[in-house]
Amino acid sequence: MTGPDTRAADPAAACSVGRHVPGGAIVVDEHGTRHAKCRHCGCSLSRLQSIRRWYRSGQLG
């Protein structure tokens, strides 16, 4: 049994609450950190090896 579907119908609405989806081009730097752009809003995303979650990075504001 699965839980309720928590995906937003509107991708822009998902980005506005911090649920970004990495695009196809993922770059891994020398420290093993993965970097990508959100496929919906284009913001910079990063993901550490120890954290299984993408977070917003780069210049904010």
Secondary structure, DSSP 4 states (H G I P E B T S, - for coil): --------SSHHHHHHTT---B-S--EE-TTS-EEEEBTTT--EEEE-SS--S-EE-S---
